[in-house]
Amino acid sequence: MNEWIIVAIVAIAVIFGATKLPEIARNLGRSSNEFKKGLKEGGEEADHAAKAEQVPPDPPATNPQA
């Protein structure tokens, strides 16, 4: 199993080159952070929508002059 990991790392280094690997890793990290941020914001919006649906509507106003 460990041999395959080493082979994969060497293959990636050969394909992309050693100078591009740090840039690719940075971009993957940024993408991961943006994805997690989007999931968090989506969950917060869903929570707000659920809370808004739970609020009962105001009762109809009565006419005090009648």
C-alpha atoms as one frame of an Amber mdcrd trajectory, in Angstrom:
protein
   0.000   0.000   0.000   2.769   2.430   0.939   4.576   1.664  -2.288   1.602
   2.907  -4.295   1.560   6.182  -2.388   5.224   6.745  -3.184   4.655   5.852
  -6.841   1.688   8.244  -7.002   3.695  11.102  -5.468   6.573  10.549  -7.882
   4.181  10.361 -10.841   2.477  13.612  -9.828   5.850  15.313  -9.410   6.924
  14.161 -12.868   3.661  15.188 -14.532   3.267  18.640 -12.971   6.862  19.465
 -12.121   8.258  20.459  -8.768   7.675  24.181  -9.346   3.927  23.804  -9.916
   3.202  21.542  -6.929   3.152  24.315  -4.260   0.824  26.396  -6.429  -1.515
  23.449  -6.947  -1.532  22.720  -3.203  -2.348  26.372  -2.403  -5.198  26.387
  -4.903  -6.592  23.152  -3.488  -6.456  24.603   0.025  -8.230  27.779  -1.051
 -10.875  25.787  -2.893 -11.442  23.606   0.147 -11.807  26.649   2.413 -14.271
  28.320   0.019 -16.297  25.118  -0.186 -16.475  24.807   3.613 -17.389  28.497
   3.902 -20.181  28.036   1.370 -21.524  25.016   3.236 -21.530  26.974   6.491
 -23.296  29.970   4.943 -25.845  27.696   3.266 -26.574  26.013   6.586 -27.024
  29.358   8.309 -29.441  30.522   5.604 -31.427  27.310   5.974 -31.591  27.838
   9.754 -32.840  31.397   9.299 -35.468  30.248   6.800 -36.635  27.497   9.165
 -36.921  29.970  12.049 -38.863  32.408   9.872 -41.357  29.687   9.011 -41.895
  28.863  12.699 -43.032  32.387  13.612 -46.860  32.422  13.748 -48.567  35.147
  11.724 -49.994  38.177  13.514 -53.688  37.856  14.448 -56.066  40.051  12.480
 -56.485  43.491  13.971 -59.842  44.309  15.570 -61.592  47.568  14.859 -61.822
  49.480  18.211 -64.440  51.911  16.848 -67.093  49.295  16.165
